[in-house]
Amino acid sequence: SRLYREHIMTTLKIPLKVVIAPAVGVVLAAPPVLMASEHSVDYTCGRCAAVLLHADEGQIHGVLIRCTKCGSYNLTEA
């Protein structure tokens, strides 16, 4: 619908920091988009700009996400 398209176009997008693949630890994979909050910010891959996470700004800290589109590892702010 038109309202949905307008919401997508006006959603704040924040690129994540691309980091070197970790030797150990838990890594989440996205897309599909990880959902922490519905009315939120889109956190995107720092390399290819794919949307990886929907969360409120500052809600998620220290999470490592591997982008399934380009293979980059992205870190949410610690």
NUMARZA-722801 format. One record per residue: residue number from 1; residue in one letter; y, z, x of N, C-alpha, C, CB in turn. Coordinates in steps of 0.2 Angstrom, whole numbers, plus 2048, in hexadecimal, padded with zeros to 3 digits. Last residue first. Glycine has a CB too. Layout:
residues N
{num NUM	residu A	nyy Y	nzz Z	nxx X	cayy Y	cazz Z	caxx X	cyy Y	czz Z	cxx X	cbyy Y	cbzz Z	cbxx X}
...
***
This chain:
residues 78
{num 78	residu A	nyy 7F9	nzz 867	nxx 890	cayy 7F5	cazz 86D	caxx 892	cyy 7FA	czz 873	cxx 890	cbyy 7F3	cbzz 86E	cbxx 899}
{num 77	residu E	nyy 7F9	nzz 859	nxx 886	cayy 7FD	cazz 85E	caxx 88A	cyy 7F9	czz 864	cxx 88A	cbyy 804	cbzz 85F	cbxx 887}
{num 76	residu T	nyy 7EA	nzz 850	nxx 887	cayy 7EF	cazz 852	caxx 883	cyy 7F3	czz 858	cxx 887	cbyy 7ED	cbzz 855	cbxx 87C}
{num 75	residu L	nyy 7E5	nzz 842	nxx 891	cayy 7E5	cazz 849	caxx 890	cyy 7EB	czz 84B	cxx 88C	cbyy 7E6	cbzz 84C	cbxx 897}
{num 74	residu N	nyy 7D9	nzz 835	nxx 891	cayy 7E0	cazz 837	caxx 88F	cyy 7E0	czz 83F	cxx 88E	cbyy 7E2	cbzz 833	cbxx 889}
{num 73	residu Y	nyy 7D1	nzz 828	nxx 89A	cayy 7D1	cazz 82F	caxx 898	cyy 7D8	czz 832	cxx 897	cbyy 7CD	cbzz 833	cbxx 89D}
{num 72	residu S	nyy 7CD	nzz 817	nxx 894	cayy 7D1	cazz 81C	caxx 898	cyy 7D0	czz 823	cxx 895	cbyy 7D9	cbzz 81A	cbxx 897}
{num 71	residu G	nyy 7C6	nzz 80E	nxx 88D	cayy 7C2	cazz 812	caxx 892	cyy 7C6	czz 817	cxx 895	cbyy 7BF	cbzz 80E	cbxx 896}
{num 70	residu C	nyy 7CC	nzz 806	nxx 883	cayy 7CD	cazz 804	caxx 88A	cyy 7C9	czz 808	cxx 88F	cbyy 7D4	cbzz 804	cbxx 88B}
{num 69	residu K	nyy 7C6	nzz 80B	nxx 877	cayy 7C8	cazz 804	caxx 877	cyy 7C9	czz 802	cxx 87E	cbyy 7CF	cbzz 803	cbxx 874}
{num 68	residu T	nyy 7C3	nzz 818	nxx 877	cayy 7BD	cazz 814	caxx 877	cyy 7BF	czz 80C	cxx 877	cbyy 7BA	cbzz 815	cbxx 870}
{num 67	residu C	nyy 7CA	nzz 824	nxx 882	cayy 7CC	cazz 81E	caxx 87E	cyy 7C6	czz 819	cxx 87D	cbyy 7D2	cbzz 81B	cbxx 880}
{num 66	residu R	nyy 7C6	nzz 834	nxx 883	cayy 7C4	cazz 82E	caxx 886	cyy 7C6	czz 828	cxx 880	cbyy 7BD	cbzz 82D	cbxx 888}
{num 65	residu I	nyy 7CF	nzz 843	nxx 884	cayy 7CD	cazz 83E	caxx 880	cyy 7CC	czz 837	cxx 883	cbyy 7D2	cbzz 83D	cbxx 87A}
{num 64	residu L	nyy 7D1	nzz 854	nxx 886	cayy 7D0	cazz 84D	caxx 88A	cyy 7CC	czz 849	cxx 885	cbyy 7CB	cbzz 84E	cbxx 890}
{num 63	residu V	nyy 7DD	nzz 860	nxx 883	cayy 7D7	cazz 85C	caxx 880	cyy 7D6	czz 856	cxx 884	cbyy 7D7	cbzz 85B	cbxx 879}
{num 62	residu G	nyy 7E8	nzz 869	nxx 885	cayy 7E2	cazz 868	caxx 889	cyy 7DC	czz 865	cxx 887	cbyy 7E1	cbzz 86F	cbxx 88B}
{num 61	residu H	nyy 7EC	nzz 86C	nxx 874	cayy 7EE	cazz 86C	caxx 87B	cyy 7E7	czz 86C	cxx 87F	cbyy 7F1	cbzz 873	cbxx 87C}
{num 60	residu I	nyy 7F4	nzz 868	nxx 864	cayy 7EE	cazz 867	caxx 869	cyy 7F0	czz 867	cxx 870	cbyy 7EA	cbzz 860	cbxx 867}
{num 59	residu Q	nyy 801	nzz 869	nxx 85F	cayy 7FB	cazz 86D	caxx 85C	cyy 7F5	czz 86D	cxx 861	cbyy 7F9	cbzz 869	cbxx 856}
{num 58	residu G	nyy 80C	nzz 862	nxx 863	cayy 80B	cazz 868	caxx 867	cyy 805	czz 86C	cxx 864	cbyy 811	cbzz 86D	cbxx 866}
{num 57	residu E	nyy 80E	nzz 85B	nxx 853	cayy 810	cazz 85B	caxx 85A	cyy 80F	czz 862	cxx 85D	cbyy 818	cbzz 859	cbxx 85A}
{num 56	residu D	nyy 7FE	nzz 85A	nxx 84B	cayy 805	cazz 85C	caxx 84B	cyy 807	czz 85C	cxx 852	cbyy 806	cbzz 862	cbxx 847}
{num 55	residu A	nyy 7F4	nzz 84B	nxx 84D	cayy 7F5	cazz 852	caxx 84D	cyy 7FC	czz 853	cxx 84D	cbyy 7F2	cbzz 855	cbxx 854}
{num 54	residu H	nyy 7E9	nzz 83E	nxx 84F	cayy 7EE	cazz 840	caxx 84B	cyy 7EE	czz 848	cxx 84B	cbyy 7ED	cbzz 83E	cbxx 843}
{num 53	residu L	nyy 7E4	nzz 834	nxx 85D	cayy 7E4	cazz 83B	caxx 85A	cyy 7EA	czz 83C	cxx 855	cbyy 7E5	cbzz 841	cbxx 860}
{num 52	residu L	nyy 7E4	nzz 827	nxx 862	cayy 7DE	cazz 82B	caxx 863	cyy 7DE	czz 832	cxx 85F	cbyy 7DE	cbzz 82D	cbxx 86B}
{num 51	residu V	nyy 7E9	nzz 817	nxx 860	cayy 7EA	cazz 81E	caxx 85E	cyy 7E4	czz 821	cxx 85F	cbyy 7EC	cbzz 81D	cbxx 856}
{num 50	residu A	nyy 7EC	nzz 80E	nxx 86F	cayy 7E8	cazz 80F	caxx 869	cyy 7E9	czz 816	cxx 867	cbyy 7E0	cbzz 80E	cbxx 86B}
{num 49	residu A	nyy 7F3	nzz 80B	nxx 87B	cayy 7F7	cazz 80D	caxx 875	cyy 7F3	czz 80D	cxx 86F	cbyy 7FD	cbzz 808	cbxx 874}
{num 48	residu C	nyy 7ED	nzz 809	nxx 888	cayy 7ED	cazz 804	caxx 883	cyy 7F1	czz 805	cxx 87C	cbyy 7E6	cbzz 802	cbxx 882}
{num 47	residu R	nyy 7F1	nzz 815	nxx 88F	cayy 7F1	cazz 80F	caxx 892	cyy 7F1	czz 809	cxx 88D	cbyy 7EA	cbzz 80E	cbxx 896}
{num 46	residu G	nyy 7F2	nzz 821	nxx 888	cayy 7F8	cazz 81F	caxx 88D	cyy 7F7	czz 818	cxx 890	cbyy 7F8	cbzz 824	cbxx 892}
{num 45	residu C	nyy 7EF	nzz 820	nxx 877	cayy 7EC	cazz 81F	caxx 87E	cyy 7F2	czz 81D	cxx 882	cbyy 7E7	cbzz 81A	cbxx 87E}
{num 44	residu T	nyy 7F9	nzz 82B	nxx 86C	cayy 7F6	cazz 825	caxx 86E	cyy 7F3	czz 825	cxx 875	cbyy 7FB	cbzz 81F	cbxx 86D}
{num 43	residu Y	nyy 7FA	nzz 835	nxx 85E	cayy 7FA	cazz 835	caxx 866	cyy 7F6	czz 82F	cxx 868	cbyy 7F6	cbzz 83C	cbxx 868}
{num 42	residu D	nyy 805	nzz 836	nxx 851	cayy 7FF	cazz 832	caxx 854	cyy 800	czz 832	cxx 85B	cbyy 800	cbzz 82A	cbxx 851}
{num 41	residu V	nyy 808	nzz 845	nxx 848	cayy 80A	cazz 840	caxx 84D	cyy 804	czz 83C	cxx 84F	cbyy 80D	cbzz 843	cbxx 853}
{num 40	residu S	nyy 806	nzz 847	nxx 836	cayy 806	cazz 849	caxx 83D	cyy 809	czz 843	cxx 841	cbyy 800	cbzz 84C	cbxx 83F}
{num 39	residu H	nyy 7FD	nzz 84C	nxx 82A	cayy 804	cazz 84A	caxx 82A	cyy 806	czz 84C	cxx 831	cbyy 808	cbzz 84D	cbxx 824}
{num 38	residu E	nyy 7F0	nzz 851	nxx 82E	cayy 7F1	cazz 84A	caxx 82A	cyy 7F8	czz 848	cxx 82B	cbyy 7EF	cbzz 84B	cbxx 823}
{num 37	residu S	nyy 7E8	nzz 856	nxx 83D	cayy 7ED	cazz 857	caxx 838	cyy 7EE	czz 851	cxx 834	cbyy 7F4	cbzz 85A	cbxx 83A}
{num 36	residu A	nyy 7DE	nzz 852	nxx 845	cayy 7E0	cazz 859	caxx 845	cyy 7E4	czz 85B	cxx 840	cbyy 7E3	cbzz 85C	cbxx 84C}
{num 35	residu M	nyy 7D3	nzz 846	nxx 847	cayy 7D8	cazz 848	caxx 842	cyy 7D8	czz 850	cxx 843	cbyy 7D6	cbzz 846	cbxx 83B}
{num 34	residu L	nyy 7D1	nzz 838	nxx 852	cayy 7CF	cazz 83F	caxx 851	cyy 7D5	czz 842	cxx 84C	cbyy 7CF	cbzz 843	cbxx 858}
{num 33	residu V	nyy 7CC	nzz 827	nxx 84D	cayy 7D2	cazz 82C	caxx 84F	cyy 7CF	czz 833	cxx 84D	cbyy 7D8	cbzz 82A	cbxx 84A}
{num 32	residu P	nyy 7BE	nzz 820	nxx 855	cayy 7C2	cazz 821	caxx 84F	cyy 7C7	czz 827	cxx 851	cbyy 7BE	cbzz 823	cbxx 849}
{num 31	residu P	nyy 7C9	nzz 81E	nxx 864	cayy 7C8	cazz 81E	caxx 85D	cyy 7C0	czz 81E	cxx 85B	cbyy 7CB	cbzz 818	cbxx 859}
{num 30	residu A	nyy 7C1	nzz 82C	nxx 86C	cayy 7C5	cazz 829	caxx 866	cyy 7C7	czz 822	cxx 868	cbyy 7CB	cbzz 82E	cbxx 864}
{num 29	residu A	nyy 7B8	nzz 83A	nxx 872	cayy 7B9	cazz 833	caxx 872	cyy 7BC	czz 830	cxx 86B	cbyy 7B2	cbzz 82F	cbxx 872}
{num 28	residu L	nyy 7BA	nzz 848	nxx 87C	cayy 7B9	cazz 845	caxx 876	cyy 7BA	czz 83E	cxx 876	cbyy 7BE	cbzz 848	cbxx 871}
{num 27	residu V	nyy 7B1	nzz 851	nxx 888	cayy 7B6	cazz 84B	caxx 887	cyy 7B4	czz 849	cxx 880	cbyy 7B4	cbzz 845	cbxx 88D}
{num 26	residu V	nyy 7AF	nzz 85F	nxx 892	cayy 7AE	cazz 85C	caxx 88B	cyy 7B3	czz 857	cxx 88A	cbyy 7AF	cbzz 861	cbxx 886}
{num 25	residu G	nyy 7A9	nzz 85F	nxx 8A3	cayy 7AE	cazz 861	caxx 89D	cyy 7AC	czz 85D	cxx 897	cbyy 7B5	cbzz 861	cbxx 89F}
{num 24	residu V	nyy 7AB	nzz 857	nxx 8B3	cayy 7A7	cazz 85B	caxx 8AE	cyy 7AC	czz 85D	cxx 8A8	cbyy 7A5	cbzz 862	cbxx 8B2}
{num 23	residu A	nyy 7B2	nzz 84D	nxx 8B8	cayy 7AB	cazz 84D	caxx 8BB	cyy 7A7	czz 852	cxx 8B6	cbyy 7AB	cbzz 850	cbxx 8C2}
{num 22	residu P	nyy 7BD	nzz 842	nxx 8AF	cayy 7BB	cazz 848	caxx 8B2	cyy 7B4	czz 848	cxx 8B4	cbyy 7BC	cbzz 84E	cbxx 8AC}
{num 21	residu A	nyy 7C7	nzz 834	nxx 8B4	cayy 7C1	cazz 836	caxx 8B0	cyy 7BF	czz 83D	cxx 8B3	cbyy 7BB	cbzz 831	cbxx 8B0}
{num 20	residu I	nyy 7D8	nzz 837	nxx 8B5	cayy 7D2	cazz 835	caxx 8B8	cyy 7CC	czz 838	cxx 8B4	cbyy 7D2	cbzz 837	cbxx 8C0}
{num 19	residu V	nyy 7E3	nzz 834	nxx 8A7	cayy 7E1	cazz 838	caxx 8AD	cyy 7DB	czz 835	cxx 8AF	cbyy 7E0	cbzz 83F	cbxx 8AB}
{num 18	residu V	nyy 7F2	nzz 830	nxx 89E	cayy 7EB	cazz 82E	caxx 8A0	cyy 7EA	czz 832	cxx 8A6	cbyy 7EC	cbzz 826	cbxx 8A1}
{num 17	residu K	nyy 7F9	nzz 839	nxx 891	cayy 7F9	cazz 838	caxx 898	cyy 7F2	czz 836	cxx 89A	cbyy 7FB	cbzz 83F	cbxx 89C}
{num 16	residu L	nyy 7FE	nzz 831	nxx 881	cayy 7FB	cazz 836	caxx 885	cyy 7FB	czz 834	cxx 88D	cbyy 7F3	cbzz 838	cbxx 883}
{num 15	residu P	nyy 80C	nzz 82D	nxx 878	cayy 807	cazz 82B	caxx 87D	cyy 804	czz 831	cxx 881	cbyy 809	cbzz 825	cbxx 881}
{num 14	residu I	nyy 80F	nzz 830	nxx 867	cayy 810	cazz 833	caxx 86E	cyy 80B	czz 830	cxx 873	cbyy 811	cbzz 83B	cbxx 86D}
{num 13	residu K	nyy 818	nzz 82A	nxx 859	cayy 812	cazz 829	caxx 85E	cyy 814	czz 82C	cxx 865	cbyy 811	cbzz 821	cbxx 85E}
{num 12	residu L	nyy 81C	nzz 82E	nxx 849	cayy 81E	cazz 82F	caxx 850	cyy 817	czz 82E	cxx 854	cbyy 821	cbzz 836	cbxx 851}
{num 11	residu T	nyy 81C	nzz 822	nxx 83C	cayy 819	cazz 828	caxx 83F	cyy 81A	czz 828	cxx 846	cbyy 811	cbzz 827	cbxx 83E}
{num 10	residu T	nyy 821	nzz 817	nxx 836	cayy 826	cazz 81C	caxx 838	cyy 822	czz 822	cxx 83B	cbyy 829	cbzz 81E	cbxx 832}
{num 9	residu M	nyy 816	nzz 80F	nxx 833	cayy 81B	cazz 80C	caxx 837	cyy 820	czz 811	cxx 83A	cbyy 81F	cbzz 807	cbxx 834}
{num 8	residu I	nyy 80E	nzz 817	nxx 82B	cayy 80C	cazz 815	caxx 831	cyy 811	czz 812	cxx 836	cbyy 806	cbzz 80F	cbxx 830}
{num 7	residu H	nyy 817	nzz 817	nxx 81F	cayy 815	cazz 81D	caxx 823	cyy 813	czz 81C	cxx 82A	cbyy 810	cbzz 821	cbxx 81F}
{num 6	residu E	nyy 817	nzz 80A	nxx 81C	cayy 81D	cazz 80D	caxx 81E	cyy 81C	czz 813	cxx 822	cbyy 822	cbzz 80E	cbxx 818}
{num 5	residu R	nyy 80A	nzz 808	nxx 818	cayy 80C	cazz 805	caxx 81D	cyy 813	czz 807	cxx 820	cbyy 80D	cbzz 7FD	cbxx 81B}
{num 4	residu Y	nyy 80A	nzz 811	nxx 80D	cayy 806	cazz 813	caxx 812	cyy 808	czz 80F	cxx 818	cbyy 7FE	cbzz 811	cbxx 811}
{num 3	residu L	nyy 813	nzz 80B	nxx 804	cayy 815	cazz 811	caxx 807	cyy 810	czz 813	cxx 80D	cbyy 814	cbzz 816	cbxx 801}
{num 2	residu R	nyy 80C	nzz 7FF	nxx 801	cayy 812	cazz 7FE	caxx 805	cyy 814	czz 805	cxx 808	cbyy 818	cbzz 7FC	cbxx 800}
{num 1	residu S	nyy 7FA	nzz 800	nxx 804	cayy 800	cazz 800	caxx 800	cyy 806	czz 800	cxx 804	cbyy 800	cbzz 806	cbxx 7FB}
***
